[in-house]
Amino acid sequence: MSMQVDGPRRILIVSHTHRDEAVAATVEAVTALLAADVVPVLDAQDRDDFSPHLEVERIALLGADVAVTELEAAIVLGGDGTILRAAELLRGSECPIVGVNLGHVGFLAEMESFDLTTTIDRVLQRDYTVEERLTVDVRASLDGRLIADTWALNEASVEKQRRMLEVEIGVDGRPISTFACDGVVLATPTGSTAYAFSAGGPIVWPTVQAMLIVPIAAHALFNRPLVTGTDSELRVRILPENIGPGVLWCDGRRRTELPAGSIVTVSRSAQSVRLARLNAGVFSDRLVRKFHLPTSGWRGSRRGGEVA
């Protein structure tokens, strides 16, 4: 069940104008909400972008007309990148996100675009369940001075800019290893299928309470991914002898330059991202679709045609 908000119903739509199908889907969603006497809400960027396509005077502006805490739900039209933007807009609220996938099969965006009408009907009926996703607090400091205080749903990555980085990784204040690398990914289970996966990390089911450290192209014999509990604090220190700076990216959206000597720490956040699920979809099925995994005959066969 979704949460109930007093007063007029207000539903945020997060989209983009980069593709025709996204524009068409946004127009359809806004029209459906207005027809149901629900207030459609857009953030300033989307309201400007969609002004040629919509009567924006009939649409409330997030942050000015409607506070984020007044939203009943958010319908996100796009791929997982659009959902990451929505999560950024909704930080600090309990608003659930309904992802409608308009691109490739995503892990966060659940419903396919041809189900848009059904999706909107279900949202209007408040007919969905909510899945809590772990997020992490991310802090960077230099000589005891805080230079970044942010968060991530997928991952924080410490990366080289030009030269390879010399880093020390640690857990709970204790050093684990020092090596040269292109970077280190500090990921949540949700992010295990994103950047961490590309760097060779394990796929972790979203319900698992864990955090990951995944080195990127490490020049080290011990370059394996590490999986910790959510009570741990992960740390990456860029050693002072580095010539050039590194860079911190959170969900590929928020950037901070990291001078040599910087320390990045990642710990479980008290705030989660709430994903609305219309179907009892199984993560295994999304995994198979996303990576086109062969499932027929995966047990092999025995003589006589028996399946093992």
Secondary structure, 3 states (H helix, E strand, C coil): CCCCCCCCCEEEEECCCCCHHHHHHHHHHHHHHHHCCCEEEECHHHHHHCCCCCCHHHCEEECCCECHHHCCEEEEEECHHHHHHHHHHCCCCCCCEEEEECCCCCCCCCEEHHHHHHHHHHHHCCCCEEEEECCEEEEEEECCEEEEEEEECCEEEEEECCCCEEEEEEECCEEEEEEEECEEEEECCHHHHCHHHHCCCCCCCCCCCCEEEEEECCECCCCCCEEECCCCCEEEEECCCCCCCEEEEECCCEEEEECCCCEEEEEECCCCEEEEECCCCCHHHHHHHHHCCCCCCCCCECHHHCEC
